[in-house]
Amino acid sequence: MALTEFRNVAIVAHVDHGKTTLVDAMLRQSGAFDERAELVDRVMDSGDLEREKGITILAKNTSVRRHGAGSGGADLVFNIIDTPGHADFGGEVERGLNMVDGVVLLIDSSEGPLPQTRFVLRKALAASLPVIIVVNKTDRPDARIDEVVEEAQDLLIDLASDLEDPAAQAAAEHALELPVVFASGRAGKASTTQPANGQEPEGENLDEL
């Protein structure tokens, strides 16, 4: 019987920075949908109000399996929590962070870190969770990727010094040592190589993420 490893991961971001679209692409590429299934955009936003408003209100969980990606060739299952991006639903984000091993912090390539980005990153660092920064929507025509990466790293340093907790500071330092991932959830592509502003990442899929 093949071994399976599990990782619990929350995807967090300010509202409309592309979390749910990115999860859509993950599910499609993982084979979660039958080939004949009708693909629905923002499949995780299943509530009527969520679909009407185009925002995530309740945190939801799904799983993505990566065959042979774990230690010793074991399958690796990511339990992914898609969290709300609106500050009014911060309680849902906090609840999600209590259940995960790490955080994917998604930041829009044009808008950069915004208030909810700061809120969720502070909570993640206070919980000593490892953080991966993903600059999303690199193919936006108004992308400013260099500046957004710098703003995200400055935010990490600022929050770490503000918290004054050695564990939080260590989590921030670890995040700074990791490569930034550049993504386009709409295109279903990710890479650790920075693309030019307005261009899709060079990856063929989301494997690098």
C-alpha positions as CSV (number, residue, x, y, z in Angstrom):
1,M,0.0,0.0,0.0
2,A,1.5,3.3,-1.1
3,L,2.2,5.9,1.6
4,T,0.5,9.2,1.7
5,E,1.8,12.4,3.3
6,F,-0.4,15.4,4.1
7,R,0.2,19.2,4.3
8,N,-2.5,21.6,5.5
9,V,-2.1,24.9,3.7
10,A,-4.1,28.2,3.8
11,I,-4.2,30.5,0.9
12,V,-4.7,34.0,2.2
13,A,-4.8,37.4,0.5
14,H,-6.6,40.7,0.2
15,V,-10.0,40.6,-1.5
16,D,-9.9,40.0,-5.3
17,H,-6.2,39.1,-5.4
18,G,-7.1,35.8,-7.1
19,K,-7.2,33.1,-4.4
20,T,-10.2,31.2,-5.7
21,T,-9.2,31.4,-9.3
22,L,-5.8,29.9,-8.4
23,V,-7.5,27.1,-6.5
24,D,-9.6,26.4,-9.6
25,A,-6.5,26.0,-11.6
26,M,-4.9,23.7,-9.0
27,L,-8.0,21.5,-9.0
28,R,-8.1,21.3,-12.8
29,Q,-4.4,20.4,-13.0
30,S,-4.6,17.8,-10.2
31,G,-7.3,15.8,-12.1
32,A,-10.0,16.5,-9.6
33,F,-12.6,17.0,-12.3
34,D,-13.8,14.3,-14.6
35,E,-12.8,14.9,-18.2
36,R,-16.5,15.2,-19.2
37,A,-17.3,17.4,-16.2
38,E,-18.5,20.9,-16.9
39,L,-15.9,23.3,-15.4
40,V,-17.3,26.0,-13.2
41,D,-15.3,29.2,-12.5
42,R,-14.7,29.9,-8.8
43,V,-15.9,26.4,-7.8
44,M,-15.0,27.0,-4.1
45,D,-17.4,30.0,-3.9
46,S,-20.4,27.7,-3.6
47,G,-22.8,30.0,-1.7
48,D,-25.4,32.0,-3.5
49,L,-24.2,35.3,-2.0
50,E,-20.6,34.4,-2.8
51,R,-21.4,33.8,-6.4
52,E,-23.5,36.9,-6.6
53,K,-20.9,39.2,-5.0
54,G,-17.9,37.5,-6.5
55,I,-16.2,37.2,-3.1
56,T,-15.3,34.4,-0.6
57,I,-17.3,34.7,2.6
58,L,-16.8,31.3,4.3
59,A,-13.4,29.4,4.4
60,K,-13.6,26.1,2.6
61,N,-11.4,23.1,2.2
62,T,-10.4,21.0,-0.7
63,S,-7.6,18.6,-1.5
64,V,-5.0,18.4,-4.2
65,R,-2.9,15.2,-4.7
66,R,0.6,15.3,-6.1
67,H,1.7,11.7,-7.0
68,G,5.2,10.8,-5.9
69,A,5.9,14.3,-4.5
70,G,6.4,13.3,-0.9
71,S,9.5,11.8,0.8
72,G,10.5,8.5,-0.6
73,G,8.1,8.8,-3.5
74,A,5.0,8.9,-1.3
75,D,2.0,10.7,-2.6
76,L,1.6,14.2,-1.2
77,V,-1.9,15.5,-0.4
78,F,-2.4,19.2,0.1
79,N,-5.4,20.1,2.1
80,I,-6.0,23.6,0.9
81,I,-8.2,26.2,2.8
82,D,-9.4,29.0,0.6
83,T,-10.0,31.9,3.0
84,P,-12.0,35.1,2.7
85,G,-10.1,38.2,1.5
86,H,-12.5,40.8,2.9
87,A,-11.7,42.2,6.4
88,D,-15.3,41.8,7.5
89,F,-14.7,38.0,7.5
90,G,-11.4,38.1,9.4
91,G,-12.7,35.6,11.9
92,E,-12.9,32.9,9.2
93,V,-9.3,33.6,8.3
94,E,-8.2,33.2,11.9
95,R,-10.1,30.0,12.2
96,G,-8.4,28.7,9.1
97,L,-4.9,29.6,10.3
98,N,-5.5,27.5,13.4
99,M,-5.7,24.4,11.3
100,V,-2.8,24.6,8.9
101,D,1.0,23.9,8.7
102,G,1.8,26.8,6.5
103,V,0.5,29.8,4.5
104,V,0.5,30.8,0.8
105,L,0.3,34.6,0.8
106,L,-1.1,35.8,-2.5
107,I,-0.4,39.4,-3.5
108,D,-1.7,41.1,-6.6
109,S,1.2,42.2,-9.0
110,S,-0.3,45.7,-9.4
111,E,-2.0,46.5,-6.1
112,G,0.7,45.0,-3.9
113,P,0.1,44.3,-0.1
114,L,-3.1,45.9,1.2
115,P,-4.6,46.1,4.7
116,Q,-6.0,42.5,4.7
117,T,-2.6,41.3,3.5
118,R,-1.0,42.9,6.6
119,F,-3.7,41.5,8.8
120,V,-3.4,37.8,7.7
121,L,0.4,38.0,7.5
122,R,0.6,39.3,11.0
123,K,-1.6,36.4,12.2
124,A,0.5,33.8,10.4
125,L,3.8,35.1,11.8
126,A,2.4,35.3,15.3
127,A,1.5,31.6,15.0
128,S,5.1,30.9,13.7
129,L,3.7,29.5,10.4
130,P,6.0,29.2,7.4
131,V,4.9,31.6,4.6
132,I,5.4,31.4,0.9
133,I,4.9,34.7,-1.0
134,V,3.2,34.4,-4.4
135,V,2.9,37.4,-6.6
136,N,-0.2,36.7,-8.7
137,K,-1.6,38.1,-11.9
138,T,1.8,38.9,-13.3
139,D,0.0,39.2,-16.7
140,R,-1.9,42.3,-15.7
141,P,-1.0,45.1,-18.1
142,D,-0.4,47.4,-15.1
143,A,1.8,44.9,-13.2
144,R,4.8,46.3,-11.2
145,I,6.4,43.1,-10.0
146,D,9.7,44.5,-8.7
147,E,8.0,47.0,-6.5
148,V,5.5,44.5,-5.2
149,V,8.1,42.0,-4.2
150,E,10.0,44.7,-2.4
151,E,6.8,45.9,-0.6
152,A,6.0,42.3,0.5
153,Q,9.5,41.8,1.9
154,D,9.4,45.2,3.7
155,L,6.1,44.1,5.2
156,L,7.6,40.9,6.5
157,I,10.5,42.7,8.1
158,D,8.2,45.4,9.6
159,L,5.8,42.9,11.1
160,A,8.5,40.7,12.5
161,S,10.1,43.6,14.4
162,D,6.7,44.8,15.5
163,L,5.8,41.4,17.0
164,E,9.1,41.1,18.9
165,D,8.6,37.4,19.3
166,P,11.6,35.3,18.4
167,A,9.5,32.6,16.8
168,A,7.6,35.2,14.7
169,Q,10.9,36.8,13.7
170,A,12.3,33.4,12.7
171,A,9.2,32.7,10.6
172,A,9.7,36.0,8.8
173,E,13.4,35.3,8.2
174,H,12.5,31.9,6.8
175,A,10.0,33.5,4.4
176,L,12.6,36.0,3.2
177,E,15.0,33.1,2.4
178,L,12.5,31.3,0.3
179,P,12.1,32.1,-3.4
180,V,9.2,34.2,-4.4
181,V,6.7,32.4,-6.7
182,F,5.3,34.3,-9.6
183,A,1.9,33.1,-10.9
184,S,-1.1,33.7,-13.1
185,G,-4.1,31.8,-11.7
186,R,-6.1,32.6,-14.8
187,A,-3.4,31.0,-17.0
188,G,-2.7,28.2,-14.5
189,K,1.1,28.9,-14.5
190,A,3.7,29.5,-11.9
191,S,7.5,29.9,-11.8
192,T,10.2,31.0,-9.4
193,T,11.7,33.0,-12.4
194,Q,10.4,36.5,-12.4
195,P,8.6,37.4,-15.7
196,A,8.5,40.8,-17.3
197,N,5.7,43.1,-16.2
198,G,2.5,42.1,-17.9
199,Q,3.7,38.6,-18.9
200,E,2.7,35.2,-17.8
201,P,5.2,33.1,-15.8
202,E,7.5,30.9,-17.9
203,G,6.2,27.6,-16.3
204,E,3.8,25.4,-18.2
205,N,1.6,24.7,-15.2
206,L,1.5,25.2,-11.4
207,D,4.1,22.5,-10.5
208,E,6.7,25.0,-9.1
209,L,4.1,26.4,-6.7
